[in-house]
């Protein structure tokens, strides 16, 4: 009977060992691990790295989200799940990214790889360089989509590390992984795991994966208040049982993780793309590491500028010094002659009429150039002095003028105030709090300007451009909801 049960078991169960890891995403602390370092088939969890490199390529100017990618025969021929791309079709990178993140389309993943590196093989090498730079020491990528291939292996620990980098290195793109539906250009696509996103409180990603060899895999993340937990499962028996297990692990993570911890987000790996030059991280091309050992990565110095190259002169632009000297001498003589004419003109020019309103009398040029003596003022004429002596002045006080209040019209309507709703370790969390607060308190914050201010200890989430009364009212209403808020004055 036991033999018959073994025969009747699905092949996916027999070929898919179980592994799991739970991490506090804020500081990387492992809260639970089981077979976390066993090298297994990652399936479509691979696409997290494909998308990570796509974000990196856009960030570093290799291409843009609107760059048109030409679909190759290889990409169009990939096995499902797929978007249904045709050979020779051109499609924007943004649609390929959405299809890979939401639907887990294999043809889209291959098209991304070929669009960035020219071939999937070159892209896989870049994936491996990036993985090693992240500390994913037991991962080897052979393709961009995750379909089963010999040697294409990873671990629950490495995929959790990758998920943490996806969240914190490119937070502006992380919302892709929580979209239940998306426009992929040729059609709308649905999320591969909308059930967990809908049923588990705080769940906002990240990636599912399934092949017969891998079983049902999932890297999931959820955020509740200030806490964020990542749970990874390899080798689930079905979508339902995998989701149930991940929910249990996320509950375990929230139970074990403290409410407040010091943020220690991972360091973004060095850029290893087309514009990175010859330096970076060089990984030895060896076979899989032996059990109990760790792969080594060797960091070499980046190519540095050792000398400044002076640009060469244009052909025919060489100047003969012998020809330049007479020109300089003639210019000097012209300047000297002009100065002499100016001095001579100032000595012989007649004095201007004193009642001419368009004339401004300046000091003599010779006096300015070389003052030799201090001139005494001319004595007042006798007739003028006598007339002044006969004048009498009444000691009558000047009547007091009525006080006037002069005000300056403000161009900002008096909106010099604002509120601060918290300080956060990164810009993503600050922007998220601004969005959440704005939706919560639309009555008083609808016209306010959202602003993230970077300081020495974090990123301040602020609403600016408010009146004092408006800021005070907004803070009272937010504090009544047990939300952090304090006013920011004009200074």
C-alpha positions in Angstrom: 0.0 0.0 0.0 2.9 2.4 0.8 4.4 1.8 -2.6 1.1 2.6 -4.3 0.8 5.8 -2.4 4.2 6.9 -3.5 3.2 6.2 -7.1 0.0 8.2 -6.9 1.7 11.2 -5.3 2.0 14.1 -7.8 5.4 14.6 -9.3 5.5 18.2 -8.0 5.4 17.0 -4.4 8.0 14.3 -4.8 10.4 16.7 -6.6 9.9 19.8 -4.4 11.5 19.8 -1.0 10.1 22.3 1.5 12.0 25.4 2.7 11.0 28.6 4.4 12.4 31.8 6.0 10.8 34.7 7.8 12.7 38.1 8.1 12.0 41.4 9.8 12.5 43.5 6.6 13.4 46.6 8.6 16.7 45.2 9.9 17.2 41.9 8.1 16.8 39.8 11.3 15.8 36.2 10.6 12.8 35.2 12.7 12.3 31.7 11.4 14.2 29.4 9.1 13.8 25.8 7.8 16.1 24.4 5.1 16.7 28.1 4.3 20.1 27.4 2.6 19.1 24.3 0.6 19.6 25.0 -3.2 16.2 24.5 -4.9 14.4 25.6 -8.1 13.2 29.2 -7.6 10.8 29.1 -10.6 9.3 32.6 -11.3 10.8 34.0 -8.1 13.6 34.6 -10.6 11.7 37.4 -12.2 12.3 39.5 -9.0 15.9 39.8 -10.2 14.9 40.4 -13.8 12.7 43.3 -12.7 15.3 44.6 -10.2 17.9 44.9 -13.1 15.2 46.6 -15.3 14.7 49.2 -12.5 18.4 49.6 -12.2 18.9 50.0 -16.0 16.2 52.8 -16.1 17.7 54.5 -13.0 21.1 54.6 -14.7 20.0 55.8 -18.1 20.5 52.6 -20.1 16.9 53.0 -21.3 13.6 54.4 -20.2 10.2 52.9 -19.4 9.0 54.1 -22.8 11.8 52.5 -24.8 10.5 50.2 -27.5 11.7 46.6 -27.2 11.6 44.4 -30.3 10.3 40.9 -29.4 12.6 38.1 -30.7 11.5 34.6 -31.8 13.0 33.2 -28.7 11.0 35.5 -26.4 7.8 34.8 -28.3 8.3 31.1 -28.1 8.6 30.9 -24.3 6.3 28.5 -22.5 3.3 29.8 -20.4 2.6 31.8 -18.4 2.9 34.4 -21.2 1.6 37.7 -22.5 1.2 36.4 -26.1 3.9 38.5 -27.8 4.7 38.0 -31.5 8.1 37.9 -33.2 9.1 41.4 -34.5 6.5 43.1 -32.3 7.6 46.3 -30.6 6.3 47.0 -27.1 7.3 49.6 -24.4 9.4 48.4 -21.5 6.8 49.6 -19.0 4.3 47.0 -20.4 6.8 44.2 -20.3 7.6 45.1 -16.7 3.9 45.1 -15.7 3.4 41.8 -17.4 6.4 40.2 -15.7 5.5 41.6 -12.2 1.7 41.0 -12.3 1.1 38.1 -14.6 4.6 36.5 -14.3 4.8 36.4 -18.1 7.8 34.4 -19.4 7.9 36.0 -22.8 7.9 39.4 -21.3 10.8 38.5 -19.0 12.9 37.2 -21.9 12.1 40.4 -23.9 13.3 42.5 -21.0 16.5 40.6 -20.8 17.3 40.9 -24.5 16.3 44.5 -24.6 18.7 45.4 -21.8 21.7 43.2 -22.5 21.2 42.0 -26.1 20.8 38.3 -25.2 19.4 36.3 -22.3 22.8 34.7 -21.7 24.5 38.1 -21.2 21.6 39.1 -19.0 21.9 36.0 -16.9 25.6 36.8 -16.3 24.5 40.3 -15.1 21.9 38.7 -12.8 24.6 36.5 -11.2 27.0 39.5 -10.7 24.2 41.5 -9.0 23.2 38.5 -6.9 26.7 38.1 -5.6 26.9 41.8 -4.8 23.7 41.5 -2.8 25.2 38.6 -0.8 23.1 35.9 -2.5 25.9 33.4 -2.2 24.0 30.2 -3.1 22.2 31.4 -6.2 22.9 30.7 -9.8 20.7 32.2 -12.6 20.7 30.6 -16.1 17.7 32.5 -17.5 15.4 35.5 -16.9 12.1 33.8 -16.4 12.7 30.9 -14.0 11.6 27.9 -16.1 13.4 24.8 -15.0 17.0 24.6 -16.3 20.0 22.6 -15.0 22.0 24.6 -12.5 19.3 27.4 -12.2 19.0 27.3 -8.4 18.5 29.5 -5.3 17.6 29.3 -1.7 14.8 30.6 0.6 17.4 32.8 2.3 18.7 34.3 -0.9 15.3 35.0 -2.3 14.3 36.7 0.9 17.4 38.9 0.6 16.4 39.7 -3.0 12.9 40.6 -1.9 14.3 43.0 0.7 16.3 44.8 -1.9 13.3 45.0 -4.2 11.4 46.8 -1.5 14.0 49.3 -0.3 16.3 49.9 -3.3 13.6 50.9 -5.7 10.6 51.8 -3.6 9.1 53.9 -6.5 8.4 50.7 -8.4 7.4 48.4 -5.6 3.7 49.2 -6.0 3.8 47.1 -9.2 3.8 43.9 -7.1 0.6 44.8 -5.3 -1.5 45.6 -8.4 -4.3 43.1 -8.8 -4.7 44.0 -12.4 -2.6 46.1 -14.9 -2.5 47.3 -18.4 0.2 45.4 -20.3 -0.2 47.2 -23.6 -1.7 44.3 -25.6 -4.2 43.5 -22.9 -5.0 43.7 -19.2 -3.5 41.1 -17.0 -4.4 39.8 -13.5 -2.2 39.2 -10.5 -1.1 35.6 -10.0 -1.8 35.8 -6.3 -4.6 38.2 -5.8 -6.2 35.9 -3.2 -3.4 36.5 -0.7 -3.3 40.2 -1.4 -7.1 40.4 -0.8 -7.3 38.1 2.3 -4.2 38.9 4.3 -4.2 42.3 6.1 -1.2 44.4 5.0 0.0 42.1 2.2 1.4 44.1 -0.7 3.6 41.7 -2.8 5.9 40.3 -3.9 6.2 37.3 -6.3 4.8 33.8 -6.9 6.5 30.9 -8.7 5.5 27.5 -9.9 7.1 24.7 -12.0 6.7 21.0 -11.5 10.3 20.7 -10.2 9.9 23.7 -7.9 6.4 23.2 -6.5 4.5 26.3 -5.4 6.9 29.0 -4.3 6.1 32.5 -2.9 8.0 35.5 -1.5 5.4 37.6 0.3 5.7 40.8 2.2 3.2 42.6 4.5 3.3 45.8 6.4 1.3 46.7 9.5 2.0 50.1 11.1 5.7 50.4 11.4 6.4 46.7 11.0 7.2 44.9 7.8 7.8 41.2 7.5 8.9 39.0 4.5 8.1 35.3 4.4 9.4 32.9 1.8 8.2 29.4 1.0 9.6 26.9 -1.4 7.9 23.6 -2.4 4.3 24.2 -1.5 1.9 21.5 -2.5 -0.8 23.8 -4.0 -1.7 27.5 -4.2 -4.1 27.2 -1.3 -1.8 25.3 1.0 1.2 27.5 0.1 -0.9 30.7 0.8 -2.1 29.3 4.1 1.5 28.4 5.2 2.8 31.9 4.2 0.0 33.5 6.2 1.0 31.5 9.2 4.6 32.5 8.7 3.7 36.2 8.4 1.7 36.0 11.6 4.7 34.4 13.3 6.8 37.3 12.0 4.5 40.0 13.3 4.3 38.2 16.6 8.1 38.0 17.0 9.1 41.4 15.6 9.1 44.4 17.9 7.0 47.4 17.1 10.0 49.7 17.0 13.4 48.8 15.8 16.4 50.7 14.4 16.1 50.6 10.6 19.1 48.9 8.9 18.0 48.6 5.3 20.4 46.8 2.9 23.0 48.7 1.0 22.2 48.9 -2.6 24.8 46.9 -4.6 27.2 48.7 -6.9 26.0 49.4 -10.4 27.2 46.6 -12.7 25.5 47.5 -15.9 26.7 48.8 -19.3 27.9 52.1 -17.9 29.8 50.7 -15.0 33.2 50.3 -16.7 35.7 47.6 -16.1 35.6 47.8 -12.3 33.1 46.2 -10.0 32.8 42.7 -8.7 34.4 39.7 -10.4 33.0 36.3 -9.6 35.1 33.2 -10.3 33.5 30.9 -12.9 33.5 27.8 -10.8 31.1 24.9 -10.3 28.5 24.9 -7.5 30.1 25.3 -4.1 30.7 22.3 -2.0 28.3 21.6 0.9 29.1 23.6 4.0 31.2 26.2 2.1 30.4 29.7 0.9 31.1 31.1 -2.5 33.6 33.9 -2.6 33.4 37.2 -4.4 36.4 39.3 -5.1 36.0 43.1 -5.2 38.5 44.9 -7.4 39.1 48.6 -7.6 37.0 50.4 -10.1 38.7 52.0 -13.1 39.9 55.3 -11.8 41.2 58.3 -13.8 45.0 58.4 -13.4 45.7 61.4 -15.6 43.8 64.2 -17.2 44.0 64.2 -21.0 44.3 67.6 -22.6 42.3 67.9 -25.8 44.2 68.1 -29.1 44.0 71.3 -31.1 42.0 71.3 -34.3 44.0 70.8 -37.5 45.4 74.1 -38.8 44.6 75.9 -35.6 48.2 76.2 -34.4 49.2 79.8 -33.8 52.7 81.1 -34.5 54.0 83.2 -31.5 56.0 85.3 -33.9 52.9 86.5 -35.6 51.0 87.2 -32.4 53.6 89.5 -30.8 53.2 92.5 -33.3 49.4 92.3 -32.9 49.7 92.5 -29.1 52.1 95.4 -29.4 49.8 97.4 -31.8 46.8 96.8 -29.6 48.8 98.2 -26.6 49.8 101.3 -28.5 46.1 101.9 -29.5 45.0 101.7 -25.9 47.7 104.1 -24.8 46.8 106.6 -27.5 43.1 106.5 -26.6 43.9 107.2 -22.9 46.1 110.2 -23.8 43.2 111.7 -26.0 40.8 111.3 -23.1 43.1 113.2 -20.7 43.7 115.9 -23.2 40.0 116.4 -23.9 39.3 116.6 -20.2 41.9 119.5 -19.8 40.5 121.6 -22.7 36.8 121.0 -22.4 34.7 124.0 -21.2 32.8 123.8 -18.0 29.2 122.8 -18.5 26.3 125.2 -17.7 25.3 124.8 -14.0 21.6 124.8 -14.8 21.7 122.0 -17.4 19.7 119.1 -15.8 21.2 116.5 -18.1 24.8 117.2 -17.0 26.5 115.5 -14.1 29.7 117.2 -13.1 32.4 114.6 -12.2 35.7 115.2 -10.5 38.6 116.2 -12.7 40.3 113.1 -14.3 43.8 114.3 -13.2 42.6 114.8 -9.6 41.3 111.3 -9.5 44.3 109.8 -11.0 46.9 111.6 -8.8 45.5 113.8 -6.0 48.3 116.2 -4.9 46.5 118.5 -2.5 43.3 119.0 -0.6 41.2 121.8 -2.1 39.6 124.3 0.3 35.9 125.1 -0.2 35.1 128.5 -1.7 33.9 131.2 0.7 30.2 132.0 0.5 29.5 135.4 -1.4 29.0 138.4 1.0 25.5 139.2 -0.4 24.3 135.7 0.2 25.6 135.7 3.8 24.0 139.0 4.6 20.6 137.9 3.3 20.8 134.8 5.4 21.5 136.7 8.5 18.3 138.7 8.2 16.0 135.6 8.0 14.1 134.7 11.1 12.6 131.3 11.9 9.5 130.7 14.0 9.9 128.1 16.7 6.6 126.5 15.8 6.3 122.8 16.3 5.3 120.7 13.3 1.7 119.4 13.8 1.7 115.7 14.5 0.5 113.6 11.5 -2.2 111.0 12.0 -0.7 107.6 12.4 -1.1 105.3 9.4 -0.9 101.6 9.4 0.9 100.3 6.4 0.5 96.7 5.5 2.1 94.5 2.9 -0.1 92.3 0.8 1.0 88.7 1.1 1.3 86.9 -2.3 0.8 83.5 -0.5 -2.5 84.4 1.1 -0.9 83.9 4.6 -0.2 80.2 3.9 3.2 80.1 5.6 2.3 77.2 8.0 2.4 73.5 7.7 2.3 70.3 9.7 4.8 67.4 10.2 3.3 63.9 10.3 6.4 61.9 11.1 10.1 61.2 10.4 11.0 58.1 8.5 14.2 56.2 7.5 13.6 56.5 3.8 11.7 58.6 1.3 9.4 55.8 0.3 7.9 55.5 3.8 7.6 59.3 4.1 5.7 59.5 0.8 3.5 56.6 1.8 2.6 58.3 5.1 1.7 61.5 3.2 -0.6 59.6 0.9 -2.2 57.8 3.8 -2.7 61.0 5.8 -4.0 62.9 2.8 -6.6 60.3 2.2 -7.5 60.2 5.9 -7.9 63.9 6.4 -9.1 65.3 3.0 -11.2 68.1 4.7 -8.2 70.1 5.9 -5.3 68.8 3.7 -6.9 68.7 0.3 -5.2 72.0 -0.8 -1.9 71.5 1.1 1.4 70.8 -0.6 2.9 67.4 0.2 6.6 67.6 0.8 9.4 65.2 1.9 12.3 67.0 3.6 15.6 65.1 4.0 17.4 65.7 7.3 20.4 64.3 9.1 18.3 61.7 10.9 15.7 60.8 8.4 13.0 62.0 6.0 10.2 64.3 7.3 6.7 64.0 5.9 5.2 67.4 5.7 2.1 69.2 4.4 3.0 72.9 3.6 1.2 76.0 2.3 -1.4 76.1 5.0 -2.8 78.9 7.2 -2.1 78.8 10.9 -5.7 78.1 11.7 -5.8 75.3 9.0 -2.6 73.7 10.3 -3.9 73.8 13.9 -7.2 72.3 12.9 -5.5 69.5 10.9 -3.2 68.6 13.7 -6.2 68.4 16.2 -8.1 66.1 13.9 -5.1 63.9 13.2 -4.2 63.6 16.9 -7.8 62.7 17.6 -7.1 59.7 15.4 -4.0 58.8 17.4 -1.7 60.0 14.5 1.5 61.9 15.0 1.3 65.6 14.1 2.9 68.9 15.0 2.8 72.4 13.5 5.6 73.9 11.5 5.8 77.8 11.5 7.0 80.2 8.9 10.6 80.1 10.2 
